[in-house]
Amino acid sequence: MSQSIQYVLVTGATGFIGAHVVDELLRRGLRVRGATRTLAKGHAMAAARPEHASSLDFVEIDDFERPGRLDIAVEGVDAVIHVASPLTYNTKNNEKELIIPAINGVKGILEASTKSGRVQRVVLTSSFAAVLDATRKSPSYFTFTGKDWNPLTYEEAVAPTTPAHIAYRGAKKFSEKAAWDFVRDHQPGFDLVTICPSMTFGPVATPIDSASQLNETNAMIWKVAKGLPLARARVASWIDVRDLAFAHVEALLRPEAGGKRYIPCSPEPFSYDLAAQIMEEEFGWARGKVQREDQPVDTSYGVDGETTARELGLSYTSFRKTIVDFVSQMTRVEDP
């Protein structure tokens, strides 16, 4: 399969994860079409990669739910990596703002890929949120694998009283389920691989001139560097964004990955206090500035990142390197 895939569509290409996926594909000599909501972002990203001018182009998709828009994006490509998905915790209607757009976006890309007749594989970025059972009480220790799904019902996810961060778990679950159902029901000419990462940290691969442009997970790390009170992590699992991009591309190119669901996850648990400790040890300005507090890591469950590492040839980056690389990059953008 890897030899026959030469041209890949990446949705959400100018986002935190998508940009790294684009770079990993380009590094391997593949052509990339990036789908972005504004061409200005695509042009800025392309301008920062002049050596790939002949291998990188962009298409503007301002609305993933608009009929026919994705047909243009998919035309001529051999495969799709669908990273784009709505992520907002500032919602007034969970169903309309989070869940339905996520489901429709996935269905739209799969329908367009089916019509193209050329797409061989779709890799979908799901989330550990689609796996995690946050209400689990037993057994006392449990390891989540690619066979697990969060138990949230659709009715619970769309309820007005459900917090947005829980509704987001529903959006990821139901959109991924919709993808697997589509492939089962329509038997298209491509197969599907899903990737379910947890908290994702690391350097930013797109032009950035302010911390206000950071994605949510990195913004939380930068708040630690700014000396703000430490947040409490909802989960202790995480992955470096560069490892995640590698996993996406390996999932695309390895024939044996077809039809599988992966959870790329570092074997190291994280906490924001651990991030603060690393900053104190690695950056002189952080000593006496970053706040510290006792944050015990939840050790009541594990996550099977070993299967991903073994089957996709992935070696996980250490949390220390991830923090040092990201903070070093950000200190060149603005003062902590």
C-alpha positions as CSV (number, residue, x, y, z in Angstrom):
1,M,0.0,0.0,0.0
2,S,2.8,2.5,0.9
3,Q,4.1,2.5,-2.7
4,S,0.7,3.2,-4.2
5,I,-0.1,6.1,-1.8
6,Q,1.6,9.2,-3.2
7,Y,-0.9,12.1,-2.6
8,V,-2.6,12.5,0.7
9,L,-5.4,14.9,1.9
10,V,-4.9,16.1,5.5
11,T,-7.9,17.9,7.0
12,G,-7.2,20.3,9.8
13,A,-3.8,20.7,8.2
14,T,-3.0,24.1,9.8
15,G,-4.0,22.9,13.3
16,F,-1.6,21.7,16.0
17,I,-1.8,18.0,15.2
18,G,-2.5,18.4,11.5
19,A,0.6,20.5,10.8
20,H,2.9,17.9,12.2
21,V,1.1,15.2,10.2
22,V,1.7,17.3,7.1
23,D,5.4,17.7,7.9
24,E,5.8,13.9,8.5
25,L,4.2,13.2,5.2
26,L,6.4,15.7,3.4
27,R,9.5,14.3,5.1
28,R,8.8,11.0,3.5
29,G,8.5,12.5,0.1
30,L,4.7,12.4,-0.3
31,R,2.6,15.1,-1.8
32,V,0.1,16.7,0.5
33,R,-3.1,18.6,0.1
34,G,-4.1,20.5,3.2
35,A,-7.7,21.3,3.9
36,T,-8.0,24.5,6.0
37,R,-10.9,26.8,6.9
38,T,-9.0,29.8,5.6
39,L,-6.5,29.8,2.7
40,A,-4.5,32.6,4.5
41,K,-3.4,30.0,7.1
42,G,-2.5,27.6,4.4
43,H,-0.5,30.1,2.5
44,A,1.4,31.1,5.7
45,M,2.2,27.5,6.4
46,A,3.4,26.9,2.8
47,A,5.5,30.0,2.9
48,A,7.3,28.6,5.9
49,R,8.2,25.5,3.9
50,P,9.6,26.8,0.6
51,E,11.5,23.6,0.0
52,H,8.2,21.7,-0.4
53,A,6.5,24.2,-2.7
54,S,5.9,21.6,-5.4
55,S,4.6,19.0,-2.9
56,L,2.2,21.0,-0.8
57,D,-1.1,22.7,-1.8
58,F,-4.2,23.8,0.1
59,V,-7.9,23.8,-0.4
60,E,-10.3,26.0,1.6
61,I,-13.1,24.1,3.3
62,D,-15.0,26.7,5.4
63,D,-17.8,24.3,6.3
64,F,-17.3,20.6,6.5
65,E,-21.0,20.0,6.6
66,R,-21.8,21.7,3.3
67,P,-22.7,19.2,0.6
68,G,-20.2,18.8,-2.1
69,R,-17.4,20.8,-0.5
70,L,-15.4,17.8,0.4
71,D,-15.6,16.3,-3.1
72,I,-13.2,19.0,-4.3
73,A,-10.8,18.3,-1.5
74,V,-10.7,14.6,-2.1
75,E,-10.5,14.7,-5.9
76,G,-7.2,13.1,-7.1
77,V,-5.8,12.0,-3.7
78,D,-4.9,8.4,-2.8
79,A,-5.6,8.6,0.9
80,V,-7.1,10.8,3.6
81,I,-6.0,11.7,7.1
82,H,-9.0,13.3,8.8
83,V,-7.7,15.3,11.7
84,A,-10.2,18.2,11.7
85,S,-13.0,18.1,14.4
86,P,-14.8,20.7,16.4
87,L,-13.3,21.4,19.8
88,T,-14.9,24.0,22.0
89,Y,-15.9,24.0,25.7
90,N,-17.9,27.2,25.3
91,T,-21.1,25.8,24.1
92,K,-24.8,26.6,24.5
93,N,-26.0,23.5,22.7
94,N,-23.9,20.4,22.9
95,E,-25.7,18.6,20.1
96,K,-25.7,21.4,17.6
97,E,-22.2,22.8,18.4
98,L,-20.2,19.6,19.2
99,I,-21.8,16.3,18.4
100,I,-23.6,16.8,15.1
101,P,-20.8,18.7,13.4
102,A,-18.3,16.0,14.5
103,I,-20.5,13.2,13.1
104,N,-21.3,15.1,9.9
105,G,-17.7,16.0,9.3
106,V,-16.7,12.3,9.5
107,K,-19.6,11.1,7.3
108,G,-18.8,13.9,4.8
109,I,-15.2,12.9,4.3
110,L,-16.1,9.2,4.0
111,E,-18.8,9.9,1.5
112,A,-16.5,12.0,-0.6
113,S,-13.8,9.4,-0.4
114,T,-16.2,6.7,-1.6
115,K,-17.3,8.8,-4.5
116,S,-13.7,9.5,-5.6
117,G,-13.1,5.9,-6.3
118,R,-9.4,6.5,-5.8
119,V,-8.9,6.7,-2.0
120,Q,-7.3,3.5,-0.6
121,R,-7.3,4.3,3.2
122,V,-8.7,6.8,5.6
123,V,-7.0,7.5,8.9
124,L,-9.3,9.2,11.4
125,T,-8.1,11.1,14.4
126,S,-10.4,10.1,17.2
127,S,-9.6,10.5,20.9
128,F,-8.9,8.7,24.1
129,A,-12.1,10.4,25.1
130,A,-13.9,7.9,23.0
131,V,-12.2,5.1,25.0
132,L,-12.2,6.3,28.6
133,D,-14.8,5.2,31.1
134,A,-14.5,8.0,33.6
135,T,-17.1,6.4,35.9
136,R,-15.4,3.0,36.1
137,K,-15.3,1.6,39.7
138,S,-13.8,-1.9,39.2
139,P,-11.6,-3.8,38.8
140,S,-9.1,-1.9,41.0
141,Y,-6.7,-1.7,38.1
142,F,-7.7,-1.8,34.5
143,T,-5.8,-1.2,31.2
144,F,-7.7,0.5,28.4
145,T,-7.2,-0.9,24.9
146,G,-8.5,-0.3,21.4
147,K,-11.4,-2.6,22.2
148,D,-12.8,-0.2,24.8
149,W,-15.4,2.5,24.4
150,N,-16.7,5.1,26.8
151,P,-20.2,4.2,28.0
152,L,-21.7,7.7,27.5
153,T,-25.1,7.5,25.8
154,Y,-26.2,9.9,23.1
155,E,-29.0,11.2,25.4
156,E,-26.5,11.9,28.2
157,A,-24.1,13.7,25.8
158,V,-26.7,16.1,24.4
159,A,-28.5,16.9,27.7
160,P,-28.4,20.6,28.5
161,T,-27.1,19.8,32.0
162,T,-24.1,17.9,30.6
163,P,-20.8,19.9,30.8
164,A,-19.1,20.6,27.5
165,H,-16.0,18.6,28.3
166,I,-18.2,15.5,28.8
167,A,-20.2,16.2,25.7
168,Y,-16.9,16.3,23.8
169,R,-16.3,12.7,24.9
170,G,-19.6,11.9,23.3
171,A,-18.7,13.8,20.1
172,K,-15.6,11.8,19.7
173,K,-17.3,8.5,20.5
174,F,-20.3,9.0,18.2
175,S,-18.3,10.4,15.3
176,E,-15.8,7.5,15.4
177,K,-18.7,5.0,15.7
178,A,-20.2,6.6,12.7
179,A,-17.0,6.0,10.7
180,W,-16.9,2.3,11.6
181,D,-20.6,1.9,10.8
182,F,-20.1,3.6,7.5
183,V,-17.3,1.3,6.4
184,R,-19.3,-1.8,7.6
185,D,-22.5,-0.7,5.9
186,H,-21.2,0.7,2.6
187,Q,-18.1,-1.5,2.0
188,P,-16.2,1.3,0.2
189,G,-13.0,0.9,-1.8
190,F,-10.9,1.9,1.2
191,D,-10.3,0.7,4.7
192,L,-10.2,2.6,7.9
193,V,-7.8,3.1,10.8
194,T,-8.6,5.2,13.8
195,I,-6.1,6.9,16.2
196,C,-7.2,7.7,19.8
197,P,-4.7,10.0,21.4
198,S,-5.0,11.4,24.9
199,M,-3.5,14.8,26.0
200,T,-1.1,16.0,23.3
201,F,1.8,18.3,23.9
202,G,4.9,19.5,22.1
203,P,6.3,22.2,19.8
204,V,4.1,24.0,17.3
205,A,4.7,23.5,13.6
206,T,2.8,26.5,12.3
207,P,3.8,30.1,12.4
208,I,3.0,31.6,15.8
209,D,3.7,35.0,17.3
210,S,1.6,34.9,20.5
211,A,0.6,32.4,23.2
212,S,-3.0,33.3,22.4
213,Q,-2.6,31.2,19.3
214,L,-1.8,28.0,21.2
215,N,-4.0,25.0,21.2
216,E,-5.7,24.2,24.5
217,T,-3.3,21.5,25.8
218,N,-0.2,23.5,25.1
219,A,-1.8,26.6,26.5
220,M,-2.2,24.8,29.8
221,I,1.6,24.0,29.9
222,W,2.4,27.7,29.1
223,K,0.3,28.8,32.0
224,V,2.6,26.7,34.2
225,A,5.5,28.6,32.7
226,K,3.8,31.9,33.4
227,G,3.6,31.1,37.1
228,L,-0.2,30.7,37.2
229,P,-1.9,28.2,39.5
230,L,-1.6,24.6,38.4
231,A,-4.6,22.9,36.8
232,R,-5.5,19.3,37.7
233,A,-5.2,16.9,34.8
234,R,-8.4,15.0,34.0
235,V,-6.3,12.1,32.8
236,A,-2.6,11.2,33.3
237,S,-2.1,9.8,29.8
238,W,-0.4,11.9,27.0
239,I,1.7,11.8,23.9
240,D,4.2,14.1,22.1
241,V,2.6,15.6,19.0
242,R,5.6,14.5,16.9
243,D,5.0,10.9,18.0
244,L,1.4,11.2,17.2
245,A,2.1,12.5,13.7
246,F,4.4,9.5,13.1
247,A,1.7,7.2,14.3
248,H,-0.8,8.7,11.8
249,V,1.6,8.3,8.9
250,E,2.6,4.7,9.8
251,A,-1.1,3.9,10.2
252,L,-1.6,5.2,6.7
253,L,1.3,3.4,5.0
254,R,1.4,0.0,6.7
255,P,-1.0,-2.4,5.0
256,E,-1.5,-4.5,8.1
257,A,-2.9,-1.5,10.0
258,G,-6.1,-1.5,8.0
259,G,-9.2,-1.9,10.1
260,K,-7.5,-1.3,13.4
261,R,-8.0,1.1,16.3
262,Y,-4.9,2.5,18.1
263,I,-4.3,4.3,21.3
264,P,-0.8,6.0,21.0
265,C,0.1,6.8,24.6
266,S,3.5,7.4,26.4
267,P,4.3,4.9,29.2
268,E,5.0,7.9,31.4
269,P,2.1,9.5,33.3
270,F,2.1,13.3,33.5
271,S,0.9,16.0,35.8
272,Y,1.2,19.8,35.6
273,D,3.3,19.7,38.7
274,L,5.7,17.4,36.9
275,A,5.8,19.9,34.1
276,A,6.6,22.7,36.7
277,Q,9.4,20.5,38.2
278,I,11.0,20.0,34.7
279,M,10.8,23.7,34.0
280,E,12.6,24.5,37.4
281,E,15.3,22.0,36.6
282,E,15.8,23.0,33.0
283,F,15.2,26.8,32.9
284,G,16.8,29.3,35.3
285,W,14.0,31.8,35.0
286,A,11.5,29.2,36.2
287,R,13.0,28.7,39.6
288,G,10.9,30.5,42.2
289,K,8.4,31.5,39.5
290,V,6.5,28.4,38.6
291,Q,4.0,27.2,41.2
292,R,4.3,23.7,42.7
293,E,1.8,21.5,44.4
294,D,1.4,17.9,45.3
295,Q,-0.5,16.2,42.4
296,P,-0.7,12.4,42.8
297,V,-1.0,10.7,39.5
298,D,-4.0,8.4,39.0
299,T,-2.6,4.9,38.9
300,S,-5.9,3.1,39.0
301,Y,-5.8,2.4,35.3
302,G,-3.3,2.0,32.5
303,V,-3.5,2.6,28.7
304,D,-2.2,0.2,26.1
305,G,0.3,2.3,24.2
306,E,2.5,-0.8,23.7
307,T,0.4,-2.2,20.8
308,T,0.7,1.1,18.9
309,A,4.5,1.2,19.5
310,R,4.9,-2.4,18.4
311,E,2.6,-2.4,15.4
312,L,3.5,1.1,14.1
313,G,7.2,1.1,15.0
314,L,6.8,4.0,17.4
315,S,9.3,5.1,20.1
316,Y,7.8,7.5,22.7
317,T,9.4,10.8,23.4
318,S,10.1,11.5,27.1
319,F,7.9,14.1,28.9
320,R,11.0,16.0,29.8
321,K,12.0,16.5,26.2
322,T,8.5,17.4,25.2
323,I,8.3,20.1,27.8
324,V,11.8,21.4,27.2
325,D,11.3,21.6,23.4
326,F,7.9,23.3,23.7
327,V,9.0,25.8,26.4
328,S,12.2,26.6,24.5
329,Q,10.2,27.4,21.4
330,M,7.7,29.6,23.3
331,T,10.4,31.6,25.1
332,R,11.5,32.8,21.6
333,V,7.9,34.0,21.0
334,E,7.2,35.8,24.2
335,D,8.6,36.1,27.7
336,P,7.3,33.6,30.2
